[in-house]
Amino acid sequence: MNPASKRRIHPRPAGALNWAYAGLLLLVLALWPCSASLAAQPRITVIYPEAKGGYATLFEQIIRGIEETTRGAIIPLEVPLEPDMAALKKSIEQQPNDVIIALGRRGIETAKALQLKTPVIAGGLMSLSKADMNVYPAISLLPKPLLLFQRLHTLAPETRRVYLVYNPERHQWLLPRAKAAAKQEDLTLIARPATNIRSAARLYREVVNEMKSGRDALWLLQDSTLTGDTSLLSYLLQEAWQRRLLIFSSSPAHVRRGALFSLYANKQGLGRDLGRLALHVINNDARPGLRPTGEVNIAVNLRTASHLGLSISYQQQRRFNLVFPRP
């Protein structure tokens, strides 16, 4: 080889080669999570019933929460009252999906009828049938009992017993969580089953007669089979007022009428809950069954609090989402 044709290789400073490789490695590591997350971006179809006004806004908020948690490709699918099921199924199956989220009673009934191969989870409803709870992971609109009992102790720290009338067909799934939460908060939970308004009315009358002012509280569930009769709710709230008994609830409507407080689902927060559950389903890390939501708002009736002799600071009031009576 002609010495003149040799390419002269300039020696590198000590360690320069290692630094070059280190820089390249850092660049690859910086880009890798981004590219991996893009590749793993979940595709989620959300089935929900066609609605107007407040109900439409409710579904929009839930979907916004799903997007916020999953950061995936969300495909909203509004279903009319009488959909073309064949066309609907074809539309869903033509696009790749990692999971289907069905909102509301009509949403899950539609998903069941479609017999989709993609995993389905349910949300935006109070309860599910026992058969459905054995199939679908789901999140209820009902709040976690522990959050309710913690708030109860914050507002009325002298409370020692909580009465609950529940429908075993709808709320059996909630009972173990309620018992565990009561034990954690050093409360005695007295739960009595009722399957209709008539049996619920009898039990509520017994409970009201047993309750002691300043010591006991009655937890009302948002359920038409238990408190759907307006005359029954009026009776309970009137008796509570006259006897200075504490009632709290899972419905802000009860607070407006005189219950002390309610924890109720934050709709966008419920979407975040559903998004987290969807990611678990995609990772094969979710069991069937209904779960209460941990994303809640609080409503408080200050007039009732004053009547019960409870002191609620201005700082506490600023953290409430709804306050009754309205100023």
N, C-alpha and C positions, 0 to 999 in steps of 0.2 A: 504494500500500500504506500502510495506517495505521501511522505510526511507532510507535504504542503496541503494535501487534501484533507487531512485530519481535522475534525471539528474540535475546537478547543473548548474544554469543559471547565468553566470557572468554579473553583471550590466555593461551597456555601459556608456561611458562618455556622459555627457549632450550634446544633439545635434548631436550625432554620427549617429543616425538613420535617422535624417533629411538629413544629408550630403550624406548618402548612396543613399537615394531616389533621391536627387538632382543630384548626379553623374549619376545615371541610366537614369534620365530624359534627361540630357544633351547629353548622348550617343545616346538615341533614336532620339532626335531632330537633332543631327549631321548626323545620318544615313538616316533620313526620306527624306530630299530633294533629296538625291542621288537615293534612291530606287524609289521615286515618279517620278523623271525625267527619270529613266530607263523605268518605266512602261508607261510613257507618250511619249516615243521616237517616233516621227512621222515616218511613212513609206510613202515615196514619190517616185512615178515612173516618170521619166523624158523622155518624148517622143521627139525625135529629128531626123531630116532627115540624112540619110547616107551621109557623106561628106568626102572630102580629103583636105589635105593641110591646108590653112589658115582658111577655114570654119570649119574643124574638130577641130582645135585649139580653135576657137571661142566658140564652144559648150562645149568643155572641161573646158574652163575658167568659163563659166556660171554655169556649174554643180558644179565646185569647190566652187563658191560663194554660191550656194544653200546649200551645205554641211556645209559651214562655219557658216551660219546663223542658220540653223535648227538643226544642230548636230543630224540629224535623219538618218534613214536607207534609203539611196538613191539608187534607182534601175535605172540605165541608160538603155534606150531602143532605140537603133539606128534602124531606119525604112528605109528599101530599097525603091527605087523609085516605085516598084510595089510589095507591100507586100501581103502576104497571110492574108487577114483581119480576117478570121475565126480563124486561128492559133494565130494571134496576140491578138485578143480579149480573147481567151482562156488563153493565157499565162499571160495576165494582171489580169484576174479575178480569176486565181488560187492562187494568193498570196494576202494577205491583203494590202490594200492601204488606206491611209487617204486622199490623194489628188494626182491628176495627173497634172504635169506641161508640157505643150506642147510648144515647141520652134519653132519659124519660121512659115512661112505660111503653109508649108507642115505638120508641127507638129500639128497645130490646125485643119487643114482639116482632118488629120488622126484621131484625137481624136473625131471630130464630126461624122465621118463615123462609128466609133466603137460604138457609142451610149452607152457609159459607165455610170454606176450608180454612180461611184465615182466622186466627184466634180473636175472640170477641170479649170485650169487657163492658160493664154497664155502669152508668152513673146518672146523677140528676134525678134520683127517685128515693122514696123513703125506705122501701123494702123490696124483697124479691120472694117468690115462692120457694119452698124448700127444695123443689126439684131444680129450679134455676140456680139456687145457691150452691148446689153440688156440681154445677157445670161452669158458671161464669165467675171470674174475679169481678168484684163490684165495690163501689163506694157510695154510701148512703148520704142523703142530705142531713141526717141526724148527726149532731156533734159527738165527739168523744166524751163519754161520761166523766172521765177524769177532769177534763176542762170545766165541765159544769160544776163538779163538786169543789174544785179549787176556787172557782168564782164565788160559789156559795159561801165558802169559808172566808173569802176576802170581804164580802159584803155583810155577812151575818156569822161572825166567828163562834158564837155560842151554840150554833146548830149541832145537834148530836144524832138525830135520826132523820132519814129520808124515806117517805112513802112513795111507792110507785104502783100505778095500775097499768098493766101492759096486756097486749093481745099476744098470746103465745104463738099464734100462727104467723104473726108479723115481726115479733120482737124477741123471740127466743134467742136469736143470734146475739142480741145486745146484752142479755142478762149476765152472762159470765164476765163481760167487760165492766158492767155496772157494779157487780159484786166486788171485783178486784179493785176497782177505783174507790169504792166506798171504804174498803179495808185500808187502802193506802192513805186515805184522808181521815182515818179514824172516825168513820161514820157507820151507823147501823142502817142497812138498807132493808126495808120491809116491802117486798114486791108481791103483788097479788094479781092473778090472771083473770082476765075478762075477755069474752069472745064477741060481745056486742054491746050496744048502748045500754040496754036494760041491765045487764049484769054489771057493767061499768058504773052505772048510776047508783046501784045498791052498794057497791064497794066504796065509791067516793063518799057516800053518806056515812058509812062506817068509819072511814079514815078521818073525816072531818070531826067526828065525835071523839075519836081517840087522840087527836093531835093536841099537843101542849104548846101554848104560845111561848116564843122565845127559845124553844128547844127543838121543835120538829119542823119539817118542811115537806111540801108535796110537790113532786116533779110531774108535770103534765107533758105527755108526748104529743107531738103533732100527728094525730091520727083520727080520721073521721069515725072509726068504729069505737073510739073512746071519748072524744070530746066534740064530735061533729054536731051534737044537739046544742043549739045556742042556749036553750033554757037550762040545760045542765051546766054549761060553762058559767052562765049568769048566777046560778045557785052557788057554785063553788066560790066564785069571786066575792059574792055578797057575804057568804058565811066567813070567808077568810078576812074580809074587812071588819065585820062585826066582832069576830073573836081574835083579831090581830094574829092571824095565822099566815105563815110565809108560803107563797106559791111561786115556783119558778118553772120555766118552760123551755121547750125547743122551738117555740113559735113567737115571733115578735108581735103577732096579732093579739096574743094573750096578754102581753105586756101593755099594749095600748089600752086594753080593757081593765087592767088592774093587777096583773101578776108582777112580782118584784123585778125579775129580770129574765132574759132569754139569751141563749147562745144559738145562733142560726148560721147556716152555711154562707160563707163568703163565696159568691159565684165564680169569680176569677180564681180564688184560692182553691175551690173545688176542682177547677180545671187543672191547676198545678198538681193537686193530689192525683187526678186521673192520668196526667202526663207521667208522673213518677211510677204509677202502677203499670202504665203501658210499657215503660222501659224495662220494668221487671218481667213483664210477660214476654217481651222480645228476647230477654236473656234467659228465658225458661226458669224464672225465679219468682213465680207467683202462684199461689194456690187458689182454687175456687173459693167463693164465700164473700159475704158482705162485710164491709169495714165502715166504721163511722168516719166522718171527715174531721181532720184536725185544723182545717182552715175556717175560722169562724169570726163572725161579728158579734157584738153585744148590744142589746137593747135594755134599758133600765127605766123604771117608773119611779121618778123622784118623789111624787106625792105618796105612793105606797111606802117607799122607804121611810119617809118622814112619819107616816102613820104608825109604822112598826117600831119607831124609835131608833132607826139605823142612821148613822152618820156617814155621808158620802162626801169626800173632799172634792174641792174644785179640780184638783189634779186628776182624780179618778174620773170625774165627769168628762174631762177633755179627751179621755181615751175611749169613751163610749161612741158607738156608731149611730145609735138612735136613743133619744131621750124623750120620755113622755112625762107629763103633758108637754106638747110642743110649745116653745116660747112664742 
